[in-house]
Amino acid sequence: MLKEERQAYIIHQINLHNKVLSSDLSVQLNVSEDTIRRDLNELAENGQVLKVYGGALSKSFQFPFQEGNVYAKESKKDIAKKAISLIQNGMTVLVGGGTTMIELARLVPNEIQCTFFTISPLVALELAEKENIDVILLGGKLSRNTNIVTGAQVINELSDLRVDLCLLGTNSLSLDEGITDSDWEVVQIKRAMIKCSKNLAILSITEKLNSNQKMRVAPLRDVTYLVTDLDPKHPKLTEFAKQIQVI
């Protein structure tokens, strides 16, 4: 594989999953980790990715929030519009982080009266623009890699919550493995969020379906709704629709 092809693959994986590990890319591309590190350094120097210890991040995670770097932005807007239909007056809603959740927060109607809890300062700031909702930002250590709060403090706070609906993005979702991720701290937070929620909605662009990461968050049976950028009757969603409600 030529260097240009290899780097194009790396960029796509970073855009799709927000974060990649050098060790994973080495296996996927069948090259040494030194080769991957050189590629990531070159891509970072060119301003295409954010180099971090052990891998790289999407530019969309750079603070302040970089609008022009959001991958599949229009698809994420479509998903957010669909997910809004799940939110009703009087609900207590728990919201995760990520670019899709930011789009959702922007689209919450001003007239809805709800209480929103979130682990994302960026999502909280968007929700705070709405006059009729209460916004509670859960406390913890802010992860520079994901711009969400992590650690034991936020898990303890989540253990005291009982919410009507949890809205989560995902790194990967498959029929066999369910929700998976590549970041151990994020896995723990998502598990705690799911545990305190009556209903769980996973918001995901189609490209992330039928893919797996190293760490399991929850089985597919824990998901109440799957919200994607496809029509619910699309053939790619047929098997998912047999097990969960697809929107």
C-alpha positions, 0 to 999 in steps of 0.5 A, a space after each residue: 500500500 502506498 503512503 498516500 493510501 495508508 494515510 487516507 485510510 488513517 484519516 478516514 478511521 480517525 474521522 469515523 471513530 474520533 480516535 485511533 491507536 497506533 497499535 490498532 492501525 499497525 495491525 489493520 495496515 500490516 505495517 510497523 508501529 514506527 511507520 504509523 507513528 511517522 504517518 501520524 506525525 506527518 498528518 499532525 504537522 499538516 494540520 489534518 489530525 491531532 497527535 496524542 500519546 499512543 495515537 491520534 484524534 479527529 480535529 473536531 475534538 480540538 477546543 475551541 470547537 472546530 465547525 469545519 472539521 466535523 465529519 459527516 456533519 449533515 448526517 449528524 444533523 439528520 440524526 439529531 432531528 430524528 432524536 428530538 422526537 424522543 424528548 417530551 415535556 417533563 422528562 429527565 434526560 441524560 446526554 453524552 458527548 460528541 459532535 452529534 450530541 452538540 447538534 442535538 443540543 442546538 436543535 432542542 426546541 425552546 418550548 420543551 420543559 425538561 431537565 438535562 444532565 450531561 457529561 459534556 461541557 460543550 453540550 451543556 453550553 448549547 443546552 443553556 441557550 434554551 430558556 425552559 430547560 434546567 441543565 446540570 453538568 456532572 462533575 469530574 476530570 475533563 478528558 482532553 481526548 473526548 471533552 467529556 468528564 470522566 473518573 470516579 466522581 462522575 460515576 458516583 453522581 450517575 449512580 444516584 440518578 434515575 433518568 427517563 432517557 439516555 442519548 448516547 453516541 457510539 464508536 461502534 455498534 454491531 449485532 453480535 457485540 453491541 456497543 463497543 469503544 476503544 477508551 477504557 475511561 469512556 467505557 466506564 462512564 457509558 456503562 454508568 449512564 446506561 445503568 441509570 437510564 430507563 430507556 437508551 437511544 444510540 445515535 450513530 451514522 451508518 458507517 459505524 454500524 456493524 463494526 467493533 472496538 476492543 472494549 464492550 460497553 453494553 449488549 444490543 439488548 440494552 438499547 431501546 432506540 437506534 437513531 441513524 441517518 438512513 430510512 428505518 426500512 433501509 436493508 442495512 437496518 433490517 437485522 437491527 430492527 428485529 431486535 430494537 426500535 429503529 428511527 
